[in-house]
Amino acid sequence: MRTPVFILLIAFMSQNLTAQFHTLNMPQGSPRVQETQRLGITEITLDYGSPALRNRDVWNDVVPQGGDPIAWRAGANMATTIEFSTDVRIEGEPLKAGKYGFHIIPENDTYTLLFAHNFDQWGSYYLDTEKDITLKVTVNPEPCAISERLDFEFLNRTENSLVIGLEWGEKRIPFKIEVDLNKTVVESLRSELRGINTYHWQAWNDAARWCLDHNTNIEQAYEWVNRSINGGYNGFAAHRDIRNLVTKINLIAKLGKTGDLQPTIDEAQSLVIQDWEANYLTQTLLRDGFYEQGLKLTNQNLKTFPKAWFLHLNKGLGHYFLGDKKKALSGANKALTLAPVPRKSRIKEIISEINAGNYQFPQ
């Protein structure tokens, strides 16, 4: 009488042992993919299972369609997740920094993208589309080159935006991500300059230069470049260099702090020991509209570097911007005789532009 019960018990235990999860590292039919890319300083991390087409009509037979629209995990096995290290905008809508489950609802060839704060889920089966969703946007699909494996591509990158496209088969589901580049970078710089970078003059100068180049946080950038030059407490880590002094001159021009200009020029000139440094300094003055100071310093440096063709060109440009075309052409022609062959064609163009009165510094 006990034999059938014993056999059933053994069978039950065998089934349970077979079904238990284990930690063996084995190949998966839908391998897990983790990918991180940066947009500005914002890290975007995707984690998803990547199933194969295997000759299936996946957008009709695998992705749920028809009837009441239901969410799909945008991959295989555990739900796809996407993480942002800073606040972003998705299709123009704000989304806070953090990690989200990424699900898609297909309906009539439009696709509703769901970003769920409840991200740790197997598939989309228990997703509560009323309570779990932080952001919902709708996008249209587009065709793409056939992709055997489901994957996510980073497309159409600019300095502050990109498009992420889920691609599978011959269909792409794209959505645009944007960051507030100035805000995120400046906040990061302020934080990082309080750490180990506070001891490095290059960090203070590079932070000031970034703000200058992006025309943001300019007043604080001026404080930062002065910190690069003068150092911190009791002058610790002070460093005067042609690079941070040129950054300061650029910021003086931007802020109109002309009272600080001449002392900064004098300090920078005292550090010039090579012809490229003389060129860097004098061209900076000319570009920033300090034509008289730039011309005066160019003449001074030509006494030390009389064969520096680029200084002769700067001399000509100084005269050009001060309205003396004859002397401008004289300087440019002198540069033409001294310049290496690869530079001559551009100098000839500059001479033509001086004659025509339409020369401008390249941006």
Protein Blocks (a to p, Z undefined) as FASTA:
>chain_A
ZZmmmmmmmmmmmmmmmmpccfbdcddfbdcddddddehjaccddddddddfklpafklm
mmcgehjddddehiahjadddddfbdcdeehiacdedddddddddeehiacddddfblbc
ghjllpcfklmpmbdcddddddddddfbacdddehiafkbccddddehjbdcdddddddf
klmmmmmmmmmmmmmmlmpmklmmmmmmmmmmnopaklmmmmmmmmmmnopehhiaiacd
fklmmmmmmmmmmnopaklmmmmmmmmmmmpcbfklmmmmmmmmmmnopamlmmmmmmmm
mmmmmmlmklmmmmmmmmmmnopaklmmmmmmmmmmmpcfklmmmmmmmmmmmmnopacc
dZZ
